[in-house]
Every structure is written in C-alpha cells, then in structure tokens.
Amino acid sequence: MGLAKAIGGPAFDMNGHMQDRIDERRAAVLLGLPESELRRYSRASGLGHLENDDKGQKVVFTYEELRRLCLLVAQSSK
C-alpha cells in the first residue's frame, strides 16, 4: 500500500484545492509515530491547534508545524 493510500490520499478541500493543514492521524503516519506520541510532542512544543469540524474538535498541523515537529522528534532520538 502506498503512503498516499495509507494516509487517505492528498488532502483537498471541497473545491479541489490542496489544504494547508493536516489532521493528527495523517501527521502521525507521515512522521512515523503513534498518535499518542505525536500528541505528547505537540503538547510539549505547543505545535498544532484545535479546529472545529462537523465531527467536533480535532488537532491539526500546518506543514511548517510538521516540519518543526519532525526536527524535534529527530533531535530527541539522538
């Protein structure tokens, strides 16, 4: 299974535009972390933010926040 399939494919809005945010589940897959570990890094660093959707609140990340989380995770694994 390809990565795009594993994370639900590219994130597009209803108008077909690529989104500038990624949800917690997809972020965890991209970073190779369990969601619980991603949440721990997110809380410790203050990266990510809550957004409301039709299913309630969810944590989302910008691609810049993902880049910063990736650097943080890489540094902590040394």
C-alpha positions as CSV (number, residue, x, y, z in Angstrom):
1,M,0.0,0.0,0.0
2,G,1.4,3.4,-0.9
3,L,1.8,6.3,1.5
4,A,-0.9,8.4,-0.1
5,K,-3.3,5.4,0.3
6,A,-2.3,4.8,3.9
7,I,-3.0,8.4,4.9
8,G,-6.1,8.8,2.9
9,G,-4.5,10.4,-0.2
10,P,-3.7,14.1,-0.6
11,A,-5.7,16.4,1.5
12,F,-8.0,18.5,-0.7
13,D,-10.9,20.7,0.3
14,M,-14.4,20.5,-1.3
15,N,-13.3,22.9,-4.1
16,G,-10.4,20.7,-5.1
17,H,-7.7,22.9,-3.6
18,M,-4.9,21.4,-1.6
19,Q,-5.3,22.1,2.1
20,D,-2.6,23.8,4.1
21,R,-3.4,21.8,7.2
22,I,-3.1,18.1,8.0
23,D,-5.0,16.2,10.7
24,E,-3.5,14.4,13.6
25,R,-3.9,10.9,12.1
26,R,-2.2,11.8,8.9
27,A,0.5,13.7,10.7
28,A,1.3,10.7,12.8
29,V,1.6,8.5,9.7
30,L,3.9,11.0,8.0
31,L,6.1,11.3,11.0
32,G,6.1,7.5,11.7
33,L,4.7,8.0,15.2
34,P,1.8,6.6,17.1
35,E,-0.9,9.3,17.6
36,S,-0.3,9.3,21.4
37,E,3.4,10.1,20.8
38,L,2.5,12.8,18.4
39,R,0.2,14.3,21.0
40,R,2.9,14.3,23.6
41,Y,5.3,16.1,21.3
42,S,2.6,18.5,20.2
43,R,1.7,19.4,23.8
44,A,5.3,19.8,24.9
45,S,6.2,22.0,22.0
46,G,2.9,24.0,21.6
47,L,2.7,23.0,18.0
48,G,-0.7,22.2,16.4
49,H,-4.0,23.7,17.2
50,L,-7.6,22.8,17.6
51,E,-10.1,23.3,14.9
52,N,-13.9,22.5,14.8
53,D,-15.5,20.5,12.1
54,D,-18.8,18.7,11.8
55,K,-17.5,15.8,14.0
56,G,-16.2,18.0,16.8
57,Q,-12.8,19.3,17.6
58,K,-9.6,17.9,16.2
59,V,-5.9,18.8,16.3
60,V,-4.5,20.0,13.0
61,F,-1.0,21.0,11.9
62,T,0.3,23.3,9.2
63,Y,3.1,21.9,7.1
64,E,5.5,24.3,8.9
65,E,4.4,22.9,12.2
66,L,5.0,19.3,10.9
67,R,8.5,20.3,9.8
68,R,9.3,21.7,13.2
69,L,7.8,18.6,14.9
70,C,10.0,16.4,12.6
71,L,13.1,18.3,13.7
72,L,12.1,18.0,17.4
73,V,11.5,14.2,17.1
74,A,14.8,13.7,15.3
75,Q,16.7,15.7,17.9
76,S,15.1,13.7,20.8
77,S,16.0,10.4,19.2
78,K,19.8,11.2,19.3
